[in-house]
Amino acid sequence: MKSNLYSIFIFLIGLSATYIITKNVQQIEIKTQNRELMLHSQAITHNIQQQISQHAQQLSVAAQRWKSIEHINDNWQTEVDTLIELLPNFSNLNIYLLAKQPTLTIDSDAQRYFATLPELLQQAKHLQTLNHNQNEKKATYLSAHKTREDNQTIVYLHAPIFYDKKLLGYLEATLNITTLLDNQVAKHQISSPFSLSESGRAIYSVLPENIMIHDIKQQSNIPLLGYDWKLMVWPLQQYHFYQYVLYIGILLSIFFSQLFYLVSYNRRVKQELAAYKLHLSAINKDFTASKSRLVQSNKLSSLGEIAAGIAHEINQPLQVICIHAEICQDNLKNKNYIKVDRSFRSIIYQVERIEKIVKQVGSFARNSELDNYTEQAPATIFENVINIVINQYNQDNVELRQILPTSLATISCNKIQIEQVLVNLLINAKDAVEESEEKVVFIKAHNKQDKLYIEVSDTGCGIEISKLTDIFTPFYTTKALGRGTGLGLSISYSIIHQHNGELKVTSEIGKGSTFTVILPLG
């Protein structure tokens, strides 16, 4: 319950911090956008002023070069062609004369007179009419813009022509504003969306389709040769990062609140798991102890089955010892010390034989859980196992045929446990052939593909296919009551798997069974 309340508290703190950060980011974005718009507006203003001033200056330079009527007559066409080639946005160059000049021989279509045509007089007033006696001035004048039928916007530029410091007239050129600004946009000299107007009438605009007119962020005036054009600029892109900040803030608030909840929940689960682990550890300890006792019980059960054979094996050397002891007494009386020495040597040999049997049985019977895995020669393991079971085989008249090469590669194993497995298999094989006409058990071993294969076969009655999956189940046995615990094959299967090996069985009714132990080589 507390963790839930803390999570909600962290979420609310996150929302508050997100709101404050979002507002600050929004203010920063607005200031950044306004600064960019101002810079773009200044760049567009400078570009337009520079372009028109350049055209006006070139027109004024051409007008100033004409110092006489004769000079105009001689150079008119050359000057016009050069000016239009230099500034392709110019067209329709004309001369406006304050009075007729009989000696002016240029094309009559290029001559205009203020005194004769009312519309020209009107235009002259618009250009601030100069008196005949006015001193030389080099100013260039701009007319109001005009939209032609082809939707091209033009203006007229007029540069004064002086002769002997008196105003002779004006050199006029038509400047196409539309093509001029189209070129600037195409060359990326102007990149921001913008619009130009004069006295509320549109001159030029570059607006994307998705632009919203009411999103105007920057307006300014462009002073041009006595006129003021209004410039409106739109941003290239809208800043909406503050919205992402809002979404990210909300997500982070949810994330950290849930993270705190999960950390608290994880801590609680870890505590529960630690307690449960202790409980499982206690259960596992009991299970390991029980398993060890079962393995030991299986060993003792196997020893119980072969106890008679072991007793017989010990009884033989004891009889020999008794006989040589009696011989020693007689030879001592007769002072035949050479025969006494021979008898003692025989007694010592038989004692060593008994000692070897007792050591093998004792080693097999002790608790093998304490043994580590070591490199072992299979031949040594086979020798110990055969010595343990051979007497029982002899007593029951069962033949044990062996194919056990001494040159087999070593294996890394718990020696006592592998011996226990083989003893279990050999005892089971012996029991399986008790009622057979041919009482034969085979044990053979060989190496193949970095593995040791040990096969124990019998000539018994075989195992039914339906029971093959049950024989490795604990306490499952087919022996008579009191002859088996049902743990031998189950424990053997467990031991072999602990050694990263396999225990397989094949059987055929009436012909016998084969158990195969497969162990990795050392």
ChimeraX attribute file (.defattr): number of C-alpha atoms within 10 A of each C-alpha:
attribute: neighborCount
match mode: 1-to-1
recipient: residues
	/A:1	5
	/A:2	8
	/A:3	16
	/A:4	15
	/A:5	12
	/A:6	15
	/A:7	22
	/A:8	17
	/A:9	12
	/A:10	17
	/A:11	21
	/A:12	16
	/A:13	13
	/A:14	20
	/A:15	18
	/A:16	14
	/A:17	15
	/A:18	21
	/A:19	15
	/A:20	11
	/A:21	16
	/A:22	20
	/A:23	15
	/A:24	12
	/A:25	18
	/A:26	17
	/A:27	13
	/A:28	14
	/A:29	17
	/A:30	14
	/A:31	12
	/A:32	13
	/A:33	18
	/A:34	15
	/A:35	13
	/A:36	15
	/A:37	21
	/A:38	18
	/A:39	12
	/A:40	22
	/A:41	24
	/A:42	14
	/A:43	16
	/A:44	21
	/A:45	19
	/A:46	12
	/A:47	16
	/A:48	18
	/A:49	15
	/A:50	13
	/A:51	15
	/A:52	18
	/A:53	15
	/A:54	13
	/A:55	19
	/A:56	23
	/A:57	16
	/A:58	16
	/A:59	24
	/A:60	23
	/A:61	13
	/A:62	18
	/A:63	23
	/A:64	16
	/A:65	14
	/A:66	19
	/A:67	15
	/A:68	14
	/A:69	16
	/A:70	13
	/A:71	12
	/A:72	17
	/A:73	15
	/A:74	13
	/A:75	13
	/A:76	17
	/A:77	13
	/A:78	9
	/A:79	16
	/A:80	19
	/A:81	13
	/A:82	12
	/A:83	20
	/A:84	15
	/A:85	11
	/A:86	12
	/A:87	16
	/A:88	13
	/A:89	19
	/A:90	23
	/A:91	17
	/A:92	12
	/A:93	21
	/A:94	19
	/A:95	23
	/A:96	22
	/A:97	19
	/A:98	21
	/A:99	14
	/A:100	15
	/A:101	12
	/A:102	7
	/A:103	9
	/A:104	15
	/A:105	14
	/A:106	16
	/A:107	11
	/A:108	10
	/A:109	8
	/A:110	13
	/A:111	17
	/A:112	19
	/A:113	18
	/A:114	20
	/A:115	13
	/A:116	12
	/A:117	10
	/A:118	11
	/A:119	11
	/A:120	15
	/A:121	16
	/A:122	12
	/A:123	13
	/A:124	17
	/A:125	12
	/A:126	13
	/A:127	17
	/A:128	9
	/A:129	13
	/A:130	15
	/A:131	10
	/A:132	12
	/A:133	9
	/A:134	11
	/A:135	12
	/A:136	14
	/A:137	14
	/A:138	14
	/A:139	12
	/A:140	19
	/A:141	21
	/A:142	20
	/A:143	17
	/A:144	15
	/A:145	20
	/A:146	17
	/A:147	16
	/A:148	9
	/A:149	7
	/A:150	6
	/A:151	10
	/A:152	14
	/A:153	19
	/A:154	22
	/A:155	15
	/A:156	20
	/A:157	25
	/A:158	25
	/A:159	27
	/A:160	24
	/A:161	26
	/A:162	22
	/A:163	14
	/A:164	10
	/A:165	13
	/A:166	15
	/A:167	20
	/A:168	22
	/A:169	23
	/A:170	23
	/A:171	23
	/A:172	25
	/A:173	24
	/A:174	17
	/A:175	25
	/A:176	20
	/A:177	23
	/A:178	17
	/A:179	15
	/A:180	19
	/A:181	19
	/A:182	15
	/A:183	14
	/A:184	16
	/A:185	15
	/A:186	10
	/A:187	10
	/A:188	10
	/A:189	13
	/A:190	21
	/A:191	15
	/A:192	21
	/A:193	17
	/A:194	23
	/A:195	17
	/A:196	19
	/A:197	17
	/A:198	17
	/A:199	10
	/A:200	9
	/A:201	13
	/A:202	16
	/A:203	20
	/A:204	18
	/A:205	17
	/A:206	17
	/A:207	15
	/A:208	11
	/A:209	6
	/A:210	6
	/A:211	14
	/A:212	10
	/A:213	9
	/A:214	7
	/A:215	11
	/A:216	13
	/A:217	14
	/A:218	18
	/A:219	15
	/A:220	16
	/A:221	16
	/A:222	19
	/A:223	12
	/A:224	15
	/A:225	16
	/A:226	10
	/A:227	16
	/A:228	15
	/A:229	20
	/A:230	20
	/A:231	21
	/A:232	19
	/A:233	24
	/A:234	24
	/A:235	20
	/A:236	16
	/A:237	9
	/A:238	11
	/A:239	14
	/A:240	12
	/A:241	13
	/A:242	18
	/A:243	14
	/A:244	11
	/A:245	18
	/A:246	20
	/A:247	14
	/A:248	13
	/A:249	20
	/A:250	19
	/A:251	16
	/A:252	17
	/A:253	23
	/A:254	19
	/A:255	15
	/A:256	15
	/A:257	24
	/A:258	18
	/A:259	14
	/A:260	18
	/A:261	19
	/A:262	15
	/A:263	13
	/A:264	17
	/A:265	14
	/A:266	12
	/A:267	12
	/A:268	12
	/A:269	13
	/A:270	13
	/A:271	12
	/A:272	11
	/A:273	13
	/A:274	12
	/A:275	12
	/A:276	12
	/A:277	13
	/A:278	11
	/A:279	12
	/A:280	13
	/A:281	12
	/A:282	12
	/A:283	12
	/A:284	12
	/A:285	12
	/A:286	12
	/A:287	12
	/A:288	13
	/A:289	12
	/A:290	12
	/A:291	13
	/A:292	15
	/A:293	13
	/A:294	16
	/A:295	23
	/A:296	19
	/A:297	16
	/A:298	23
	/A:299	23
	/A:300	16
	/A:301	19
	/A:302	22
	/A:303	19
	/A:304	13
	/A:305	16
	/A:306	21
	/A:307	18
	/A:308	14
	/A:309	21
	/A:310	22
	/A:311	13
	/A:312	15
	/A:313	19
	/A:314	18
	/A:315	13
	/A:316	12
	/A:317	19
	/A:318	17
	/A:319	12
	/A:320	15
	/A:321	20
	/A:322	12
	/A:323	13
	/A:324	20
	/A:325	17
	/A:326	12
	/A:327	15
	/A:328	21
	/A:329	12
	/A:330	14
	/A:331	17
	/A:332	14
	/A:333	9
	/A:334	9
	/A:335	12
	/A:336	12
	/A:337	13
	/A:338	10
	/A:339	16
	/A:340	19
	/A:341	13
	/A:342	13
	/A:343	21
	/A:344	16
	/A:345	13
	/A:346	17
	/A:347	20
	/A:348	13
	/A:349	14
	/A:350	19
	/A:351	17
	/A:352	13
	/A:353	16
	/A:354	19
	/A:355	13
	/A:356	13
	/A:357	19
	/A:358	15
	/A:359	12
	/A:360	15
	/A:361	18
	/A:362	11
	/A:363	13
	/A:364	23
	/A:365	19
	/A:366	13
	/A:367	16
	/A:368	17
	/A:369	13
	/A:370	7
	/A:371	12
	/A:372	10
	/A:373	11
	/A:374	13
	/A:375	14
	/A:376	17
	/A:377	18
	/A:378	21
	/A:379	17
	/A:380	12
	/A:381	15
	/A:382	22
	/A:383	12
	/A:384	18
	/A:385	23
	/A:386	17
	/A:387	16
	/A:388	24
	/A:389	24
	/A:390	19
	/A:391	20
	/A:392	22
	/A:393	22
	/A:394	12
	/A:395	12
	/A:396	15
	/A:397	13
	/A:398	20
	/A:399	16
	/A:400	19
	/A:401	13
	/A:402	14
	/A:403	12
	/A:404	16
	/A:405	14
	/A:406	12
	/A:407	11
	/A:408	15
	/A:409	18
	/A:410	16
	/A:411	19
	/A:412	16
	/A:413	23
	/A:414	20
	/A:415	21
	/A:416	19
	/A:417	22
	/A:418	21
	/A:419	20
	/A:420	24
	/A:421	21
	/A:422	22
	/A:423	25
	/A:424	23
	/A:425	23
	/A:426	25
	/A:427	18
	/A:428	18
	/A:429	26
	/A:430	25
	/A:431	19
	/A:432	23
	/A:433	22
	/A:434	17
	/A:435	10
	/A:436	16
	/A:437	9
	/A:438	13
	/A:439	21
	/A:440	21
	/A:441	24
	/A:442	17
	/A:443	21
	/A:444	16
	/A:445	22
	/A:446	15
	/A:447	17
	/A:448	11
	/A:449	8
	/A:450	11
	/A:451	17
	/A:452	22
	/A:453	19
	/A:454	21
	/A:455	21
	/A:456	22
	/A:457	24
	/A:458	27
	/A:459	23
	/A:460	26
	/A:461	18
	/A:462	18
	/A:463	20
	/A:464	11
	/A:465	12
	/A:466	7
	/A:467	9
	/A:468	12
	/A:469	10
	/A:470	13
	/A:471	18
	/A:472	20
	/A:473	15
	/A:474	14
	/A:475	15
	/A:476	16
	/A:477	18
	/A:478	12
	/A:479	13
	/A:480	7
	/A:481	8
	/A:482	6
	/A:483	14
	/A:484	18
	/A:485	17
	/A:486	18
	/A:487	23
	/A:488	30
	/A:489	22
	/A:490	17
	/A:491	22
	/A:492	24
	/A:493	19
	/A:494	15
	/A:495	20
	/A:496	19
	/A:497	14
	/A:498	12
	/A:499	17
	/A:500	11
	/A:501	16
	/A:502	17
	/A:503	20
	/A:504	11
	/A:505	16
	/A:506	14
	/A:507	19
	/A:508	15
	/A:509	12
	/A:510	12
	/A:511	13
	/A:512	20
	/A:513	21
	/A:514	21
	/A:515	19
	/A:516	20
	/A:517	24
	/A:518	22
	/A:519	23
	/A:520	19
	/A:521	19
	/A:522	15
